[in-house]
Amino acid sequence: MTINQTTQTDPGARARVVKIGLDIHTSLIVVVRQMDEQASQPPQRFSEEAFIGFVNRQLAQADSVHGCYEAGPFG
């Protein structure tokens, strides 16, 4: 029997990699974040201004930040 173990980052600890998935709408930006090898966190909704602050906080907390935008078949 195999037991899967997840690595938890201590609160306040610096992450190696933060990945953010983006779904951008006219009035809001929906973000899903994954820190290091942890499970993805629940979606968060931001205005454009709040999203910029969120990204700045991620840049301060991680060695590397990667983003990916979801582009569907209609744009």
Protein Blocks (a to p, Z undefined) as FASTA:
>chain_A
ZZdddddddehiacfbdcddddddfkbccddddehjbccdddddddfklmmmmmmmmmmm
pmbdcddddddfkZZ
